[in-house]
Amino acid sequence: MKVRVPALSLVVLILGLAVQAMAQAPARLSDKQVKQLITDTRDAVSRFVDKMDPQMRTAVLKGEGYTIDIKASLKEMDELGKQAANAFNPPSNAGTEVTAYLKKLKAVDKGLSQRAGMSGADKYWEDAKPAFGRLAAAYRIDWAGDPTAWSAKRVSDGEVTTAAADIKKQAGTLGKAVDSALKTDKSVTQAARAGIVTQVKGIETAADDFGKEFKNGRDALPALGRLSGAVDKVATAVPAAALAGPAATALDSIKTRLSLLNMAFGK
């Protein structure tokens, strides 16, 4: 039996799913927002520690094959949080320090889940966990995943700005190199050459647009998509013979920096 779905309902369903997917996609946080998130995370952990059963803060848990010094563990957690906060000084993203802090938080989370209620402050830890997830996401780390596989990946605001400016500059170099190479290719008409050079110019324009969007604090992801499209178009439209020597070097440089931008925005 076939079920007919009204066209309007189908459109609404598709749009709804698309909006839901967009809402779930984590937006890139600025340097200022990440710094504040580290502070918020540490504050949330401090609230948990303050609310813990005083006896548990200094307890030593022993079992078959393990000994856990709660006081020492809490001190280590605080020290790792301090190290992450102090090391975050863009362009340094403190990836190593933040990862170490997150791994400690994950270990404590595991311990608390195995000893439910023992801390006397489980509620405050649960209240803090969303901040842990957001901090992890800012470094493209899956908080729910295996900590041994974690690898921090974050690009600072300055690195994003520099990469966009470099792409714009290299696009100018690429345009000149391609134009020069095509002039010696008798099989390419003057009109065709002009069209190809215009496509290369599109990279320069797209990079400039992206840089402006990012600098002004607007959503730069659509502009990044247009920049990626402009680069792909040139890579496939320009004759291979014209993408040699200086042109090849410039295009490789553009692709490298574009890859960095894509990583910065989680693409």
Contacts in CASP RR format, 6 or more apart in sequence:
PFRMAT RR
TARGET T0000
AUTHOR 0000-0000-0000
METHOD contacts of the structure
MODEL  1
MKVRVPALSLVVLILGLAVQAMAQAPARLSDKQVKQLITDTRDAVSRFVD
KMDPQMRTAVLKGEGYTIDIKASLKEMDELGKQAANAFNPPSNAGTEVTA
YLKKLKAVDKGLSQRAGMSGADKYWEDAKPAFGRLAAAYRIDWAGDPTAW
SAKRVSDGEVTTAAADIKKQAGTLGKAVDSALKTDKSVTQAARAGIVTQV
KGIETAADDFGKEFKNGRDALPALGRLSGAVDKVATAVPAAALAGPAATA
LDSIKTRLSLLNMAFGK
5 13 0 8 1.000
26 137 0 8 1.000
26 266 0 8 1.000
27 219 0 8 1.000
28 264 0 8 1.000
28 265 0 8 1.000
28 266 0 8 1.000
29 37 0 8 1.000
29 138 0 8 1.000
30 157 0 8 1.000
30 217 0 8 1.000
31 90 0 8 1.000
31 156 0 8 1.000
31 157 0 8 1.000
31 158 0 8 1.000
33 138 0 8 1.000
34 88 0 8 1.000
34 93 0 8 1.000
34 135 0 8 1.000
34 138 0 8 1.000
34 154 0 8 1.000
35 85 0 8 1.000
35 88 0 8 1.000
37 131 0 8 1.000
37 134 0 8 1.000
37 135 0 8 1.000
37 138 0 8 1.000
38 81 0 8 1.000
38 84 0 8 1.000
38 85 0 8 1.000
38 88 0 8 1.000
38 98 0 8 1.000
38 135 0 8 1.000
39 85 0 8 1.000
40 131 0 8 1.000
41 81 0 8 1.000
41 101 0 8 1.000
41 105 0 8 1.000
41 128 0 8 1.000
41 131 0 8 1.000
41 132 0 8 1.000
41 135 0 8 1.000
42 78 0 8 1.000
42 81 0 8 1.000
42 82 0 8 1.000
42 85 0 8 1.000
44 124 0 8 1.000
44 127 0 8 1.000
44 128 0 8 1.000
44 131 0 8 1.000
45 77 0 8 1.000
45 78 0 8 1.000
45 81 0 8 1.000
45 105 0 8 1.000
45 128 0 8 1.000
46 78 0 8 1.000
47 124 0 8 1.000
47 127 0 8 1.000
47 128 0 8 1.000
48 119 0 8 1.000
48 121 0 8 1.000
48 124 0 8 1.000
48 125 0 8 1.000
48 127 0 8 1.000
48 128 0 8 1.000
49 57 0 8 1.000
49 74 0 8 1.000
49 78 0 8 1.000
49 121 0 8 1.000
51 120 0 8 1.000
51 121 0 8 1.000
51 124 0 8 1.000
52 119 0 8 1.000
52 120 0 8 1.000
52 121 0 8 1.000
53 118 0 8 1.000
53 119 0 8 1.000
53 120 0 8 1.000
53 121 0 8 1.000
56 70 0 8 1.000
56 118 0 8 1.000
56 119 0 8 1.000
56 120 0 8 1.000
57 70 0 8 1.000
57 71 0 8 1.000
57 74 0 8 1.000
58 70 0 8 1.000
58 71 0 8 1.000
59 70 0 8 1.000
59 71 0 8 1.000
60 67 0 8 1.000
60 68 0 8 1.000
60 69 0 8 1.000
60 70 0 8 1.000
61 67 0 8 1.000
61 68 0 8 1.000
61 70 0 8 1.000
61 115 0 8 1.000
62 68 0 8 1.000
73 108 0 8 1.000
76 104 0 8 1.000
77 101 0 8 1.000
77 104 0 8 1.000
77 105 0 8 1.000
77 108 0 8 1.000
80 97 0 8 1.000
80 100 0 8 1.000
80 101 0 8 1.000
80 104 0 8 1.000
81 97 0 8 1.000
81 101 0 8 1.000
83 97 0 8 1.000
83 100 0 8 1.000
83 101 0 8 1.000
84 94 0 8 1.000
84 97 0 8 1.000
84 98 0 8 1.000
84 100 0 8 1.000
84 101 0 8 1.000
86 97 0 8 1.000
87 94 0 8 1.000
87 95 0 8 1.000
87 96 0 8 1.000
87 97 0 8 1.000
87 98 0 8 1.000
88 94 0 8 1.000
88 97 0 8 1.000
88 98 0 8 1.000
90 156 0 8 1.000
90 157 0 8 1.000
90 158 0 8 1.000
91 156 0 8 1.000
91 158 0 8 1.000
91 159 0 8 1.000
92 156 0 8 1.000
93 139 0 8 1.000
93 152 0 8 1.000
93 154 0 8 1.000
93 155 0 8 1.000
93 156 0 8 1.000
95 139 0 8 1.000
95 152 0 8 1.000
95 154 0 8 1.000
96 152 0 8 1.000
98 135 0 8 1.000
98 139 0 8 1.000
98 152 0 8 1.000
99 139 0 8 1.000
99 141 0 8 1.000
99 150 0 8 1.000
99 151 0 8 1.000
99 152 0 8 1.000
102 132 0 8 1.000
102 135 0 8 1.000
102 136 0 8 1.000
102 139 0 8 1.000
102 141 0 8 1.000
102 143 0 8 1.000
102 147 0 8 1.000
102 150 0 8 1.000
103 147 0 8 1.000
103 150 0 8 1.000
105 132 0 8 1.000
106 132 0 8 1.000
106 143 0 8 1.000
106 147 0 8 1.000
107 147 0 8 1.000
108 125 0 8 1.000
109 125 0 8 1.000
109 129 0 8 1.000
109 132 0 8 1.000
112 118 0 8 1.000
112 119 0 8 1.000
112 122 0 8 1.000
112 125 0 8 1.000
116 122 0 8 1.000
119 125 0 8 1.000
132 143 0 8 1.000
133 143 0 8 1.000
136 142 0 8 1.000
136 143 0 8 1.000
137 143 0 8 1.000
138 154 0 8 1.000
139 152 0 8 1.000
139 153 0 8 1.000
139 154 0 8 1.000
140 152 0 8 1.000
140 153 0 8 1.000
140 154 0 8 1.000
140 263 0 8 1.000
140 266 0 8 1.000
141 150 0 8 1.000
141 151 0 8 1.000
141 152 0 8 1.000
142 150 0 8 1.000
153 263 0 8 1.000
154 264 0 8 1.000
155 163 0 8 1.000
155 260 0 8 1.000
155 261 0 8 1.000
155 263 0 8 1.000
155 264 0 8 1.000
159 260 0 8 1.000
159 264 0 8 1.000
160 214 0 8 1.000
160 260 0 8 1.000
160 261 0 8 1.000
160 264 0 8 1.000
161 211 0 8 1.000
161 214 0 8 1.000
161 215 0 8 1.000
163 257 0 8 1.000
163 258 0 8 1.000
163 260 0 8 1.000
163 261 0 8 1.000
163 264 0 8 1.000
164 207 0 8 1.000
164 208 0 8 1.000
164 210 0 8 1.000
164 211 0 8 1.000
164 214 0 8 1.000
164 257 0 8 1.000
164 261 0 8 1.000
165 207 0 8 1.000
165 211 0 8 1.000
166 253 0 8 1.000
166 257 0 8 1.000
167 203 0 8 1.000
167 207 0 8 1.000
167 227 0 8 1.000
167 254 0 8 1.000
167 257 0 8 1.000
167 258 0 8 1.000
167 261 0 8 1.000
168 203 0 8 1.000
168 204 0 8 1.000
168 207 0 8 1.000
168 208 0 8 1.000
170 250 0 8 1.000
170 251 0 8 1.000
170 253 0 8 1.000
170 254 0 8 1.000
170 257 0 8 1.000
171 200 0 8 1.000
171 201 0 8 1.000
171 202 0 8 1.000
171 203 0 8 1.000
171 204 0 8 1.000
171 207 0 8 1.000
171 250 0 8 1.000
171 254 0 8 1.000
172 200 0 8 1.000
172 201 0 8 1.000
172 204 0 8 1.000
172 250 0 8 1.000
173 246 0 8 1.000
173 250 0 8 1.000
174 200 0 8 1.000
174 203 0 8 1.000
174 234 0 8 1.000
174 247 0 8 1.000
174 250 0 8 1.000
174 251 0 8 1.000
174 254 0 8 1.000
175 197 0 8 1.000
175 200 0 8 1.000
175 201 0 8 1.000
175 247 0 8 1.000
175 250 0 8 1.000
177 242 0 8 1.000
177 245 0 8 1.000
177 246 0 8 1.000
177 247 0 8 1.000
177 250 0 8 1.000
178 196 0 8 1.000
178 197 0 8 1.000
178 200 0 8 1.000
178 238 0 8 1.000
178 242 0 8 1.000
178 243 0 8 1.000
178 247 0 8 1.000
179 193 0 8 1.000
179 197 0 8 1.000
181 241 0 8 1.000
181 242 0 8 1.000
181 244 0 8 1.000
181 247 0 8 1.000
182 188 0 8 1.000
182 192 0 8 1.000
182 193 0 8 1.000
182 196 0 8 1.000
182 197 0 8 1.000
182 239 0 8 1.000
182 242 0 8 1.000
183 193 0 8 1.000
185 239 0 8 1.000
185 241 0 8 1.000
185 242 0 8 1.000
188 196 0 8 1.000
188 239 0 8 1.000
196 237 0 8 1.000
196 238 0 8 1.000
196 239 0 8 1.000
196 242 0 8 1.000
199 230 0 8 1.000
199 233 0 8 1.000
199 234 0 8 1.000
199 237 0 8 1.000
199 238 0 8 1.000
200 234 0 8 1.000
200 238 0 8 1.000
202 230 0 8 1.000
202 234 0 8 1.000
203 227 0 8 1.000
203 230 0 8 1.000
203 231 0 8 1.000
203 234 0 8 1.000
203 254 0 8 1.000
205 230 0 8 1.000
206 223 0 8 1.000
206 226 0 8 1.000
206 227 0 8 1.000
206 229 0 8 1.000
206 230 0 8 1.000
207 227 0 8 1.000
209 223 0 8 1.000
209 226 0 8 1.000
209 227 0 8 1.000
210 220 0 8 1.000
210 223 0 8 1.000
210 224 0 8 1.000
210 226 0 8 1.000
210 227 0 8 1.000
210 261 0 8 1.000
211 220 0 8 1.000
211 223 0 8 1.000
213 219 0 8 1.000
213 220 0 8 1.000
213 222 0 8 1.000
213 223 0 8 1.000
214 220 0 8 1.000
214 223 0 8 1.000
220 265 0 8 1.000
221 265 0 8 1.000
224 261 0 8 1.000
224 262 0 8 1.000
224 265 0 8 1.000
224 267 0 8 1.000
227 258 0 8 1.000
227 261 0 8 1.000
228 258 0 8 1.000
228 262 0 8 1.000
231 254 0 8 1.000
231 255 0 8 1.000
231 258 0 8 1.000
234 251 0 8 1.000
235 243 0 8 1.000
235 251 0 8 1.000
235 255 0 8 1.000
238 247 0 8 1.000
243 251 0 8 1.000
END
